[in-house]
Amino acid sequence: MIFESLKFPTQHCAVVNKFSVHEEVQEKLSCVAAQHQSVGPFMSTIGGDEQSQPQLSCYFPNSEESVRFPKQEKTSNGFFDYYLLDASSLLPVLALDICPDNTVLDMCAAPGGKSVLISQFLLIRGCLVASEVANQRRANLIKVVKDYIPKISKTKDLVHVRSLTGLKYGEYEPNAYDRVLLDVPCSSERHNLHTNFEFSFWSEKHSTENANMQGKLLMSALQTVVPGGFVIYSTCSMSPIENDGVIDEVLSKCTVKKQLKVEVVASQFENNSLAKMFDYRMTKHGVLVVPSKTKNWGPMYFCKLQRLTI
Ligand SMILES: C[S@@+](CC[C@H](N)C(=O)[O-])C[C@H]1O[C@@H](n2cnc3c(N)ncnc32)[C@H](O)[C@@H]1O
């Protein structure tokens, strides 16, 4: 069933770019069979003031059928109108619970969809570092950032694109970021199915190799986040080895190390009205969005971790 769903093209939603000319976007999307919804961060603080939080302005397909959105274009101020993505990609960013003045690290950032989403929550005192090691992918990321996100002023950027490997942040910049998004390279079953036509690429050995790298990246993320700050670990894989398996491994390493105190915390996803749009399972540590024929979003796994003060 999941395999059948994966063979269909991903459904898309459109996230309106707050830096574009809103009225032009609204007019363009008025003829699309999609409904508008504002979505905010999943709040970790019970009783937090949702009204004062910036929101994402999204268009979701009206029915279970896939909707064809018109191609993205620049509005009259030079910035692109919206970003198209699988709606499950919203969830790790919403779970990060970004405040407008946060310093955020997107540790594996290209092609840049989640960096664009993060930028929508930040105001002038906030800042995003988007890191990507692969040269060509980083070039694409730079283009996306330029197309979607303005500078704060002539001399100040909202987004800084860097080439530093995620593996080094913990060592070079300990206790530096309020929020870290770690959207790791993974087995990515949907992507591989559409490029390789076979499921034969999947092997436990390959998944275990991925998990090894993912665990190292997660340790680095937990060291570079400030005590009290949040890390979201996410994959677009259904492999338990790369999902809860990585979290188990890292939690036991932290217990042994003792210099790093970390806790898995509830993302609050299942209490949010957005949850009914998805087929999902609560796993030992996180949430796994599972593609189905009628809700063909994902796969997407995410887990929220908080670094505690020792
Ligand atoms: C799943 S993709 C990220 C997708 C991105 N977050 C988005 O939403 O557009 C993973 C990315 O991590 C990059 N990557 C792999 N190893 C890395 C490392 N050690 N440090 C930083 N980025 C890395 C890959 O080149 C790839 O572009």
PDBQT file of the ligand as one rigid body, heavy atoms in Angstrom, charges set to zero:
ROOT
HETATM    1  C1  LIG A 401      17.783  15.778   2.831  1.00  0.00    +0.000 C 
HETATM    2  S1  LIG A 401      18.829  16.924   2.064  1.00  0.00    +0.000 S 
HETATM    3  C2  LIG A 401      18.328  18.434   2.821  1.00  0.00    +0.000 C 
HETATM    4  C3  LIG A 401      17.081  19.019   2.247  1.00  0.00    +0.000 C 
HETATM    5  C4  LIG A 401      16.847  20.443   2.749  1.00  0.00    +0.000 C 
HETATM    6  N1  LIG A 401      16.780  20.476   4.194  1.00  0.00    +0.000 N 
HETATM    7  C5  LIG A 401      15.577  21.045   2.181  1.00  0.00    +0.000 C 
HETATM    8  O1  LIG A 401      14.534  21.010   2.825  1.00  0.00    +0.000 OA
HETATM    9  O2  LIG A 401      15.641  21.570   1.058  1.00  0.00    +0.000 OA
HETATM   10  C6  LIG A 401      20.356  16.626   2.846  1.00  0.00    +0.000 C 
HETATM   11  C7  LIG A 401      21.479  17.567   2.400  1.00  0.00    +0.000 C 
HETATM   12  O3  LIG A 401      22.580  17.396   3.281  1.00  0.00    +0.000 OA
HETATM   13  C8  LIG A 401      23.767  17.581   2.561  1.00  0.00    +0.000 C 
HETATM   14  N2  LIG A 401      24.858  17.020   3.368  1.00  0.00    +0.000 N 
HETATM   15  C9  LIG A 401      25.354  15.762   3.355  1.00  0.00    +0.000 A 
HETATM   16  N3  LIG A 401      26.344  15.644   4.272  1.00  0.00    +0.000 NA
HETATM   17  C10 LIG A 401      26.464  16.856   4.871  1.00  0.00    +0.000 A 
HETATM   18  C11 LIG A 401      27.310  17.360   5.899  1.00  0.00    +0.000 A 
HETATM   19  N4  LIG A 401      28.240  16.579   6.463  1.00  0.00    +0.000 N 
HETATM   20  N5  LIG A 401      27.159  18.647   6.281  1.00  0.00    +0.000 NA
HETATM   21  C12 LIG A 401      26.215  19.431   5.707  1.00  0.00    +0.000 A 
HETATM   22  N6  LIG A 401      25.384  19.013   4.711  1.00  0.00    +0.000 NA
HETATM   23  C13 LIG A 401      25.512  17.730   4.313  1.00  0.00    +0.000 A 
HETATM   24  C14 LIG A 401      23.488  16.876   1.247  1.00  0.00    +0.000 C 
HETATM   25  O4  LIG A 401      24.365  17.322   0.235  1.00  0.00    +0.000 OA
HETATM   26  C15 LIG A 401      22.037  17.288   0.998  1.00  0.00    +0.000 C 
HETATM   27  O5  LIG A 401      21.985  18.464   0.234  1.00  0.00    +0.000 OA
ENDROOT
TORSDOF 0
